Amino acid sequence: MPYFDAASAAPLHPVAREALLASLDEGWADPARLYREGRRARLLLDAAREAAAEAVGCRPDELVFTPSGTQAVHTGVSGALAARQRAGRRLLYSAVEHSCVLHAAEVHEAAGGSRTELAVDRTGRVAPGEVAAALGPDTALVALQSANHEVGTAQPVEEVAALCREAAVPLLVDAAQSLPWGPVPGAWSLLTASAHKWGGPPGVGLLAVRKGTRFAPQGPRDERESGRSAGFENIPAVVAAAASLRALRAGPETGDEAARLRRLVDRIRTRVPELVPDVEVVGDPVHRLPHLVTFSCLYVDGEALLHELDRAGFSVSSGSSCTSSTLTPSHVLRAMGVLSEGNVRVSLPYGTAEADVERFLEVLPRVVRAVRERLGVPAAEAAESAESAGAGQTGGAGETAGAAGPGDAAGPAGLVVDALGKRCPVPVIELAKVIGEVPVGQTVTVLSDDEAARQDIPAWCAMRDQEYVGERAAERGAAYVVRRRA
């Protein structure tokens, strides 16, 4: 069964498994003790730190191990901000950072600090000029991922690091997704990562703080890990994590594997829009991780799509709101302003067979078509021809469409689609069904209390070359106004 969700957790690397089993016998003692067993454990821990530091591109005494990548981020953010309170209390971060960075920003703001979220373009990339404009005398820290975990877009870390150094502001880089593929360039100040992203065991994170960076650890402290990560080190897991990272980075085939996976991802990026109607492939097509691609399918329930792909033997992930317990779309896709419904993230682990990718491309169109049919969506080709002829599908419209009331943004002759209480992707499906009934130049208003509609209706307009007029408050939810162009 092909596993295509390496961005969440990569399968345990064979070297990690061997190192883990071996160190269970040798690394169980307290490395702070001076007796033989303790010294043996200390040697294993020191060797793991040196290997991890070499892969990161820092000194061994600049790197500590944490219980997770999330903990590394929180420790790094809080420690850097606390050390620079006199310089300022403002945290800058991109709108597409991992949720742990957003949570750390919320904690900082609740404690009296301030935060500024930097916008991204439709590929999910931050412009260095935006960072330069936002840097100010009150800026205490900038946080920027090396590459996005949902869409794979690589960030201009090197350029941002140079700007931060010029402004004497530290830069924290979340390198969880990119570290397996190479060191992070530039004069960054702090770096975090997580072992389960590269095939190490879960429960091991890295935090590197370069010399000269002011840092004041917060929270529980003890004498271990330079006082930056409290608690007894999980030496077998740390050794396994460092061994697998070193194996990935030291092998001469690493670059070849990255190039091979990039070619497979390029094939997915090219073929999916050809095989499946109404698909938006998102993320930067060039400046990206080699193994990750994300696309969104119009008129598709994301949860149903993932279940059907799982039944067909493929494990993938999604940023659609209907796959989340919160029923809110991915903050990454929202910040990019792209379609979120029917979202699929494919992230290929090392060694992925080309045949598995080809079978995925064979299965996907059938699965999407089946999900759309269950939702009552007409074939995309039929819908497009009906729209171009000026007569849309009317099935179900009699229950959802009616004359607009006085003062309605749709105008007296406009249609109103009542999609209240209906979840993604139903509001967009209902809009697509009635758009052909609207005279060219006139509007249709969609009433929806689904958070995803705020993102998906404008995205639908962009894909269908219709004009998104805007949004206004309604008695329940919001009213989204669309003007028919053709």
FIPARO-237189 format. One record per residue (C-alpha): z, y, x; residue in one letter. Coordinates in steps of 0.02 Angstrom, whole numbers, padded with zeros to 5 digits, always signed. Each point is the difference from the previous one (the first is absolute). Layout:
ZYXA/...
***
This chain:
+00000+00000+00000M/-00057+00161+00087P/+00142+00124+00029Y/-00070+00177-00002F/+00161+00104+00001D/+00041+00017+00185A/+00042+00184-00025A/+00153-00055-00100S/+00051-00140+00117A/-00102-00095+00128A/+00020-00189+00014P/+00121-00052+00136L/-00090-00004+00167H/+00006-00169+00091P/+00076+00084+00153V/+00135+00077-00110A/+00042-00170-00071R/+00016-00078+00173E/+00105+00144+00067A/+00112+00000-00153L/+00038-00186+00013L/+00031+00009+00187A/+00114+00151-00009S/+00106-00076-00138L/+00070-00114+00134D/+00014+00132+00136E/+00030+00166-00087G/+00143-00030-00121W/+00142+00075+00105A/+00060+00180+00007D/-00109+00093+00126P/+00142+00121+00034A/+00109-00137+00076R/+00008-00040+00185L/+00015-00188-00009Y/-00151-00113+00030R/-00058-00015-00181E/+00014+00187-00025G/-00097+00038+00160R/-00136-00120-00055R/-00014+00087-00168A/-00005+00170+00087R/-00144-00057+00110L/-00098-00052-00154L/+00035+00165-00087L/-00047+00104+00153D/-00161-00098+00024A/-00046+00026-00183A/+00034+00187+00015R/-00110+00014+00154E/-00143-00093-00085A/+00012+00105-00158A/+00012+00163+00100A/-00156-00046+00098E/-00095-00028-00161A/+00062+00163-00076V/-00031+00102+00158G/+00177+00058+00035C/+00144-00039+00117R/+00115-00147-00043P/+00151+00115-00009D/-00091+00105-00131E/-00019-00145-00122L/+00127-00081-00115V/-00013-00141-00126F/+00050+00030-00182T/+00024-00117-00149P/-00167+00055-00076S/-00142+00123+00015G/+00071+00096-00149T/+00166+00016+00090Q/-00090+00060+00155A/-00084+00139-00100V/+00161+00057-00084H/+00093-00003+00166T/-00138+00093+00089G/-00019+00135-00133V/+00186+00030-00026S/+00040-00002+00186G/-00139+00122+00047A/+00040+00119-00143L/+00187-00001+00037A/-00030+00041+00182A/-00107+00152-00043R/+00102+00082-00137Q/+00017+00159+00101R/-00188+00012+00024A/-00039-00029-00183G/+00019-00118-00146R/-00178-00022-00062R/-00087-00169+00002L/-00190-00009-00004L/-00086-00161-00053Y/-00165-00054-00074S/-00018-00040-00185A/-00054-00178+00043V/+00147-00053+00107E/+00087-00165-00035H/+00129+00010-00138S/+00142-00016+00127C/-00051+00168+00074V/-00004+00078-00174L/+00174-00071-00036H/+00065+00068+00166A/-00071+00170-00048A/+00090-00007-00168E/+00165-00039+00087V/-00027+00145+00120H/-00036+00120-00142E/+00152-00058-00098A/+00106+00039+00153A/-00061+00181+00001G/-00157-00015+00106G/-00177+00043-00053S/-00162-00098+00003R/-00185+00039-00005T/-00130-00128-00052E/-00169+00018+00085L/-00154-00032-00107A/-00136-00123+00051V/-00186-00009-00036D/-00084-00134-00107R/+00001-00121+00147T/+00189+00018+00019G/-00010+00097+00163R/+00105+00151+00049V/-00092+00146+00078A/+00079+00057+00165P/-00029+00179-00057G/+00111-00031-00151E/+00138-00059+00116V/-00022+00151+00114A/+00010+00118-00149A/+00158-00083-00065A/+00094-00002+00165L/+00127+00139+00006G/+00159+00054+00090P/+00105-00095-00128D/-00093-00166+00024T/+00117-00133+00065A/-00112-00154-00006L/-00176-00057-00044V/-00027-00178-00064A/-00174-00075+00002L/-00056-00181-00013Q/-00127-00062+00127S/-00101-00086-00138A/+00024-00015-00186N/+00069-00163-00067H/-00099+00006-00164E/-00173+00061+00046V/-00004-00022+00189G/-00047+00179+00045T/+00051+00046+00178A/+00088+00166+00022Q/-00037+00128+00138P/+00164-00039+00089V/-00056+00058+00171E/-00055+00171-00062E/+00156+00022-00105V/+00111-00053+00146A/-00080+00136+00108A/+00034+00129-00136L/+00179-00057-00017C/+00030+00005+00187R/-00069+00177+00008E/+00119+00050-00140A/+00146-00094+00082A/+00020-00108-00157V/+00025-00189+00014P/-00126-00117-00083L/+00055-00165-00077L/-00140-00128-00018V/+00012-00147-00120D/-00107-00126+00095A/+00039-00151-00108A/-00182-00036-00043Q/-00088+00049+00161S/+00115-00063+00139L/-00073-00178+00000P/-00170+00075+00041W/+00052+00113+00144G/+00121+00134+00060P/+00011+00165-00093V/-00081+00139+00101P/+00070+00173+00028G/+00164+00081+00046A/+00100-00063-00148W/+00189+00016+00007S/+00060-00142-00111L/-00087-00159-00058L/+00046-00137-00124T/-00074-00170-00039A/+00039-00164-00088S/-00022-00174+00070A/-00058-00087-00159H/-00158+00107+00003K/-00063-00085+00158W/+00058-00179-00027G/+00178+00014+00060G/+00146-00055-00109P/+00061+00119-00136P/+00160+00095+00032G/-00049+00081+00166V/-00049+00182+00019G/-00033+00111+00151L/+00056+00178+00031L/-00059+00090+00157A/+00071+00171+00045V/-00081+00074+00153R/+00106+00083+00133K/+00023+00185-00031G/+00000-00020-00189T/+00161+00063-00076R/+00077-00137-00105F/+00168-00017-00090A/+00021-00170-00084P/+00070+00007-00176Q/+00090-00132-00103G/+00097-00150+00068P/+00007-00006+00189R/+00060-00116+00134D/-00035-00030+00183E/-00153-00110-00029R/-00181+00056+00014E/+00048+00165+00083S/+00104+00043-00153G/-00158+00017-00106R/+00004-00163-00096S/+00168-00076-00044A/+00037-00184-00010G/-00024-00161+00097F/-00181-00018+00056E/-00100-00143-00075N/-00056-00058+00171I/-00108-00149-00053P/-00097+00109-00123A/-00014+00142+00126V/-00065-00118+00134V/-00127-00074-00122A/-00057+00173-00054A/-00026+00062+00177A/-00086-00161+00054A/-00126+00006-00142S/-00037+00184+00028L/-00027-00030+00184R/-00112-00150-00037A/-00108+00103-00118L/-00018+00144+00119R/-00014-00095+00164A/-00133-00124-00054G/-00177+00042+00058P/-00064-00052-00172E/+00099+00136-00093T/-00140+00128+00010G/-00128-00130-00051D/+00104-00050-00152E/+00021+00181-00053A/-00189+00024+00012A/-00031-00161-00097R/+00119+00049-00140L/-00077+00173-00006R/-00170-00078-00030R/+00072-00107-00141L/+00080+00154-00079V/-00163+00096+00018D/-00084-00139-00097R/+00129+00012-00139I/-00019+00190-00006R/-00189-00017-00015T/-00016-00149-00115R/+00136+00033-00130V/-00087+00155-00074P/-00164-00097-00002E/+00076-00150-00088L/+00121+00085-00121V/-00053+00148-00109P/+00113+00154-00006D/+00098-00025+00159V/+00070+00133+00116E/+00035-00052+00180V/+00135+00116+00068V/+00062+00050+00172G/-00091+00061+00154D/-00150-00113+00036P/+00008+00032+00189V/+00173+00060+00053H/+00099-00147-00067R/+00093-00159+00039L/-00118-00144+00042P/+00069-00125-00125H/+00031+00097-00161L/-00107+00059-00147V/+00048+00065-00172T/-00108+00021-00155F/+00030+00042-00183S/-00093-00070-00152C/-00027+00102-00156L/+00056-00074-00167Y/+00108-00133+00082V/+00184-00042-00020D/+00067-00015+00178G/+00131-00130-00041E/-00124-00111-00092A/-00122+00017+00145L/+00130-00054+00128L/+00052-00148-00107H/-00180-00057-00019E/-00033+00017+00187L/+00159-00098+00034D/-00060-00138-00117R/-00165+00000+00095A/+00098-00026+00162G/+00010+00176+00074F/+00160+00095+00039S/-00031+00187-00005V/+00101+00157-00037S/-00022+00152-00114S/+00052+00180-00021G/-00037+00003-00188S/+00139+00061-00114S/-00018-00155-00109C/+00056-00108+00145T/+00158+00104+00026S/+00165-00011-00090S/+00004+00190-00006T/-00169+00012-00089L/-00048+00144+00115T/-00154-00009+00110P/+00011-00008+00188S/+00054+00166+00074H/-00131-00026+00135V/-00144-00017-00122L/+00069+00144-00102R/+00007+00114+00152A/-00179-00045+00043M/-00059+00037-00177G/-00093-00165-00015V/-00008-00133-00135L/+00155-00109-00011S/-00040-00122-00140E/-00057-00173+00052G/+00051+00035+00179N/-00015-00139+00128V/+00059+00006+00181R/-00071-00132+00116V/+00082-00014+00171S/-00061-00141+00109L/+00118-00091+00118P/-00051-00055+00174Y/-00116-00150-00007G/-00070+00032-00174T/-00153-00110-00024A/-00166+00082-00043E/-00026-00134-00132A/+00158+00055-00091D/-00065+00179-00009V/-00167-00062-00066E/+00088-00103-00134R/+00104+00153-00049F/-00161+00099-00023L/-00068-00141-00106E/+00155-00012-00110V/+00039+00185-00023L/-00145+00050-00117P/+00039-00144-00118R/+00184+00042-00005V/-00029+00186-00033V/-00125-00040-00136R/+00123-00119-00085A/+00140+00130+00002V/-00115+00134-00071R/-00059-00115-00138E/+00179-00037-00052R/+00031+00187-00013L/-00153+00023-00110G/-00100+00097+00129V/-00190-00009-00021P/-00104-00044+00151A/-00017+00149+00115A/-00189-00002-00008E/+00001+00003-00191A/+00127+00140-00002A/-00101+00106+00121E/-00163-00024-00096S/+00088+00043-00163A/+00072+00158+00075E/-00167+00055+00071S/-00078-00025-00171A/+00133+00112-00077G/+00082-00137-00104A/+00160-00078+00066G/+00093-00154-00054Q/+00096+00031-00160T/+00103-00158-00010G/+00181+00050-00029G/-00041+00184-00003A/+00034+00014-00185G/+00183-00037+00033E/+00019+00117+00148T/-00118+00146-00028A/+00013+00140-00126G/-00024+00185-00026A/+00100+00113+00114A/+00134+00106-00076G/+00007+00191+00003P/+00029+00068+00173G/-00041-00167+00082D/-00080+00020+00171A/-00142-00112-00057A/-00057+00130-00127G/-00037-00025-00186P/-00148-00113+00032A/+00084-00104+00136G/+00062-00178-00011L/+00179-00053+00031V/+00036-00172+00070V/+00178-00053-00038D/+00051-00117+00141A/+00186+00032-00015L/+00103-00154+00038G/-00146-00085+00087K/+00005-00039+00184R/-00126+00001+00141C/-00146-00028-00015P/-00010+00019-00190V/-00004+00193-00007P/-00153+00002+00114V/-00083-00142-00096I/+00022+00095-00164E/-00072+00157+00080L/-00152-00097+00062A/-00030-00071-00174K/-00012+00170-00086V/-00078+00112+00133I/-00175-00042-00068G/+00048+00072-00170E/+00039+00170+00075V/-00144+00125+00003P/-00049+00059+00174V/+00107+00150+00045G/+00139-00046-00123Q/+00170-00073+00041T/+00107-00150-00039V/+00190+00000+00017T/+00097-00155+00049V/+00184-00006-00050L/+00099-00112+00116S/+00179-00026+00056D/-00051-00117+00141D/+00032+00080+00170E/-00155-00084+00072A/-00113+00097-00119A/+00036+00161+00096R/-00085-00079+00149Q/-00127-00117-00077D/-00084+00115-00128I/-00053+00129+00132P/-00055-00144+00113A/-00103-00073-00144W/-00083+00169-00026C/-00048+00008+00184A/-00072-00176-00005M/-00094+00031-00165R/-00058+00177+00042D/+00097+00076-00145Q/+00099+00162+00009E/+00188-00012+00004Y/+00058+00160-00086V/+00185-00022+00026G/+00167-00053-00071E/+00124+00079-00117R/+00167-00050-00071A/+00003-00093-00165A/+00139-00047-00121E/+00004-00168+00087R/-00072-00024+00173G/-00149+00109+00043A/-00172+00047-00064A/-00144-00025+00122Y/-00161+00094-00039V/-00171-00061+00055V/-00167+00088-00027R/-00157-00105-00015R/-00135+00051+00123R/-00138-00122-00046A/
***
